[in-house]
Amino acid sequence: MTRTANPSENSKPIRLHKILSSAGVCSLREAERLIAAGTVTVNGKVTTTKGASADPDQDTIRVDGKVVQTKIARIYIALNKPKGFVTTRSDEKDRRTVMDLLPKEYRSLHPVGRLDLMSEGLLLFTNDGAFTQAILAPKNKVQKVYRVKTRNIPDRKTTAKMVSGVTIDGEKLRAETVTLKEVIGKNCWLEITLTEGKNRHIRRLCETLGHPALKVKRMSIGPVKLGDLKTGEARQLKVEVVNKLFKMAGGKKTVPSKTTGSRKKTGR
């Protein structure tokens, strides 16, 4: 399993809200709210100062009186998401979620980004908030590659428009690259690369330009490839791949390279 614990040697103070996020307590924004509300203590003292720091290896941090496990092992896994599952930890409509697909020991993790209900393919999970923030930040331009089946075959003018972008409901949507990969009768398969992911990004872009997406499957996120991972199957990421992806996303820490990835069947 790809895991790491924060080293105790040469530790340095880290912004408190980042510690909470990295420990999987909450998002960065929610951590800032908790600190401002006075629910966070460091070594028994309430800390409400914006930008406050702490040493995750030496200090005892609590939220609502509960100790935050800042030295927990970091876990990184990949799932081949099937269609028909919502990318969320829980759903108010009681629909099936991607968490239902994970082995029980992984259900405390959170998804890194999302795929819509009818999209499939590569989806990452972790308990490392800093990793998640780095991968999702648009400024880091981490490439996500999709195979997309469209109705009818877009001409070069249309694919060029996908790259230059269109404004939909006041929001600019564009692809980094668009390549025609295969023609199947009146339809085709495109390879579309994004460096940011907005709500139903590809589907809205294709539909607006007259070529609705019939199928959407994510094939890779940076150096992480879907490969031969079967639908509904999860695997642990190799530490070398995690390090490469984190570095690509501007991360400043690495995972010790002493473990390897393996596969596990899902909890379905």
N, C-alpha and C positions, 0 to 999 in steps of 0.2 A: 504494500500500500504506500502511496506517495504521501508521507507525513513528515512534519518537522515540528520541533518545539523551539521556542525562542532561546538562543544561547544566553547563559548568564554572564559570560565573560565579556568585558568591554561594553556592557549595556549602556545605553544612553536614554535620556528622557525622550518620550514621544508624546505628541499631542493626545490628550485624554480621549477626545472623541474618536480618534483613529484607533486607539487601543480597544475601545468598546466595539467598534465596527469590525476590527480584525478578529476579535474574540467571538464574533457571531451573535453578539447581543442585539444589535440593531443596525440600521443604516447610519451613515455619517450624519445626515440631517436630524434623524431621531436622537442620536447621541448628543448632539448640541442642545436639543430641546430638554433632554433629561438632565444634563449638566446645569442648564439655566434654571431648571425647576427645583434644583437643590436635592435631587434624589441620588446623586453620586457622591461617594466619600472616598478619600484617599488616606489610608492609615488612620481611619476614624474621624477625619475632619471633612466637613462638607465643602465641596469645591464648586463654585458657581462662576468662576472667572472664565470668560471666553478666551480660548487659546491656552488654557491650563495644560501642563504636561505632567507626566508621571513615568516612573520606571516600571515597566511591566514585569520585570524579573525580580525586583526588590520590594515594590510597594504592594500593599493590599488594597484592592479596589473593590468597592461594593456598589451595587445598584439596588435601591429599595431594600438595603440590608443584606442582600445576597452577594456572596463573594463571586467576582468575575474570574473565571479560569483563564488567565492570560497565557498560560504555558501549555494549552491544549495542543494536541497534534493537529497539523494542518492536513486536510484531505482534499484531493482533486480527482474527480472522476468524469468520465464521458458516458453519455447515454445516446443510443439511437432511438429517438422519440418516434413513436408511431402516430398516425393521424388519430384524432378523436380524444386527445388528452389536453387539458388546459395547463399552461405553464404557470403554476402558482402553487404555494404551499397549502392553501385551503381555498375552497370555492363555495360561495354563499348559495349557489344554485345546486350544490351537491353533485356536480359533474365529476368525472374521473380526472384526477390531476397527475402530473408527472411524478409526484411523490409516491403514488401508488405503484409505480413501476420499479422503485428502488428497493434493494434489500433493506431489511429493518434497521441495520446498523448505520445506514446512510440517510435516514429520514430526518435527521437534524440538520442536514445541509440545506443550502439554498441554491436555486438555479442562477446561473450567470446569464442574464438577459432572458429572452423568451422566444418561443416559436408559437405562432397562432394555432388555434384548435385543429385546423385541417392541414397544417404544415408538418413536415417530418424531418428527421435527420439529426445531426450532431447538436447536442445540448450539454453544456458543462455544469457541474455542481461542485461546490466547495463550502468550507466554513471560514474561508479567508476573505474578510471584507476588503482588504487592501487590494488583493488580486482581482476581485470582482470590479471594483472601482476603476482599476487600471485598464481592464479589458473593455469595459463599456464606455469609457470616456471618449467622445468623438475626436478630441484633440490628438489622441494617441493613434488614430487611424489603423486599428487592427483590422486586417482584411478577413471578411467572411464570404466564402464562396458557396453559391447555390446552383443547383440544377433546377431549371424551371421549364415546365411544359406549357406552351401558350397556344391559344386558339388562333389559327391561321399563322402565317409566317411574316413577321415584321420585316420591312425593307431596311436598307441602310440608313435612310433618312430617319426612320423611327428609332432604330437602335442608337443612332447618334443623339436623338432627342432624349433618350433614356439617360445618356451620359451627361449631356448638358443640363438636364433637369427640367422639371415642370413644377409649377406651384399649384397645390391642391388644398383647398380650404385654408389658404393663407400659409401653408407649410411647403417649403421647397424640398422636393424629393428627387434624388438622382442616384445613378449607379456609378461606381468607379470604372467598371468595364462591363461590356456586354458582348458575348461571342456566340454566334450560331454554331451549335454542335451537331445537330442531327435533324433531318426533315422526315416526318412520319405522316404521309398522306398530306392533308391540308394543314396539319399542325407541325410544331417543331419543339425541340429542346434547346434552350438557351443556357449558357453559363453566365451568371450574373454575380459580380463582386461588389460588396458594399463595405464601407468603412464606418458606417453608423447605421443603427437600426431603429427606425421610427415605427409607430404602430402600423402593422400590415403594410409595411413599406413597399415590398415587391408587388403585392397584389394590387395595391392602389395605383402604383406607377404603371403597371402593365394594362390595367383596366382603363385608365384614363387615356392611354394611347391606342386603345382599340384592340388590344390583344390580351383578354383576360387570362390570368394564370390558372391552368387546370390542375397543376401539381407543383408544389414547392418543396424542395429537399435541400437542407444545408449539408454541404460536403466537408467543409473545413472551417476552422477558426485559427488564423495564423498558421503555425506549424502543426496543429492538431488536426489529424485527418480522420474522417469517418471510417475509411478503410473497409475491412470485411466484418465490422461489428454488425451483428444481426439486429433486426428490428426488435426493440424492447429489451435489448441486452445492454448491460453496463460494464465498463472496465475502468480500472484505476490507471491514471496517466503515469507514464514514466517520468522520473524526476528531471531527466534531461530536456524533455519536451516542455514541462512546466516552466523550468528555468528560461528556456528559449522564448516561450510565449510571454512570460513576465518581463523579460528584458526588452522584447519587441514593443511591449506596451508601456515602457518607461519605468518599470518597477526597479527599485533599488535594493531589493533583497533577493536571495536565492534559497532554494531548498537543498539540503544536503543530498549528495548524489550517491547514496548507499542502498537505495531501494529500487525495485522495479515494479512495473505495472502488471496486473493480472486481470482476468475476467471473472465476473460473477453474473449468474442469471438474476433476472429481476424478481421482484416480489409479487408478480402477477399471479 
